[in-house]
């Protein structure tokens, strides 16, 4: 599995600020995907999709407050 890291500019972070940052994305082609976004203010958004279709999502503000932390199995087979 090879990942790519891509910088971005002026995107809205979970805290509401418009900041720069980077996105790390991996896809194994068989159902496992990782999308990890890190904002320069310290906010972070992570989404992992698994082979069975379930998805783990976690969004954290720069002050450590967790805004979203869920496991969704609605697409699982």
C-alpha positions as a Python dict, from the first residue, in 0.01 Angstrom:
ca = {
    (1, 'X'): (0, 0, 0),
    (2, 'X'): (153, 330, -108),
    (3, 'X'): (27, 659, 30),
    (4, 'X'): (44, 1011, -101),
    (5, 'X'): (85, 1329, 99),
    (6, 'X'): (-57, 1644, -61),
    (7, 'X'): (-36, 1997, 81),
    (8, 'X'): (-334, 2231, 58),
    (9, 'X'): (-396, 2601, 124),
    (10, 'X'): (-683, 2800, 267),
    (11, 'X'): (-923, 2520, 362),
    (12, 'X'): (-1173, 2538, 647),
    (13, 'X'): (-1054, 2343, 951),
    (14, 'X'): (-1294, 2181, 1201),
    (15, 'X'): (-1248, 2482, 1432),
    (16, 'X'): (-1376, 2715, 1159),
    (17, 'X'): (-1043, 2879, 1073),
    (18, 'X'): (-919, 2890, 712),
    (19, 'X'): (-568, 2743, 721),
    (20, 'X'): (-312, 2546, 523),
    (21, 'X'): (-235, 2183, 590),
    (22, 'X'): (-174, 1844, 432),
    (23, 'X'): (-371, 1534, 338),
    (24, 'X'): (-230, 1183, 354),
    (25, 'X'): (-425, 926, 151),
    (26, 'X'): (-376, 549, 114),
    (27, 'X'): (-581, 293, -76),
    (28, 'X'): (-485, -73, -103),
    (29, 'X'): (-729, -135, -389),
    (30, 'X'): (-906, -407, -190),
    (31, 'X'): (-1122, -194, 37),
    (32, 'X'): (-888, -44, 294),
    (33, 'X'): (-861, 334, 264),
    (34, 'X'): (-705, 594, 491),
    (35, 'X'): (-770, 968, 459),
    (36, 'X'): (-578, 1168, 722),
    (37, 'X'): (-603, 1549, 711),
    (38, 'X'): (-380, 1762, 934),
    (39, 'X'): (-442, 2137, 954),
    (40, 'X'): (-171, 2388, 1045),
    (41, 'X'): (-382, 2513, 1340),
    (42, 'X'): (-357, 2164, 1494),
    (43, 'X'): (-700, 2027, 1399),
    (44, 'X'): (-715, 1680, 1248),
    (45, 'X'): (-962, 1465, 1058),
    (46, 'X'): (-906, 1092, 1012),
    (47, 'X'): (-1122, 849, 818),
    (48, 'X'): (-1041, 480, 783),
    (49, 'X'): (-1251, 251, 568),
    (50, 'X'): (-1212, -123, 614),
    (51, 'X'): (-1256, -427, 386),
    (52, 'X'): (-1606, -496, 520),
    (53, 'X'): (-1719, -143, 429),
    (54, 'X'): (-1727, -14, 784),
    (55, 'X'): (-1574, 326, 846),
    (56, 'X'): (-1404, 487, 1148),
    (57, 'X'): (-1416, 868, 1154),
    (58, 'X'): (-1249, 1096, 1410),
    (59, 'X'): (-1239, 1476, 1397),
    (60, 'X'): (-1036, 1662, 1661),
    (61, 'X'): (-999, 2036, 1713),
    (62, 'X'): (-660, 2198, 1779),
    (63, 'X'): (-747, 2227, 2151),
    (64, 'X'): (-797, 1850, 2177),
    (65, 'X'): (-1178, 1855, 2179),
    (66, 'X'): (-1315, 1555, 1989),
    (67, 'X'): (-1593, 1673, 1757),
    (68, 'X'): (-1671, 1336, 1601),
    (69, 'X'): (-1568, 983, 1690),
    (70, 'X'): (-1778, 715, 1529),
    (71, 'X'): (-1770, 372, 1377),
    (72, 'X'): (-2020, 331, 1098),
    (73, 'X'): (-2111, -21, 996),
    (74, 'X'): (-2405, 76, 773),
    (75, 'X'): (-2219, -28, 458),
    (76, 'X'): (-2081, -350, 602),
    (77, 'X'): (-2164, -672, 421),
}
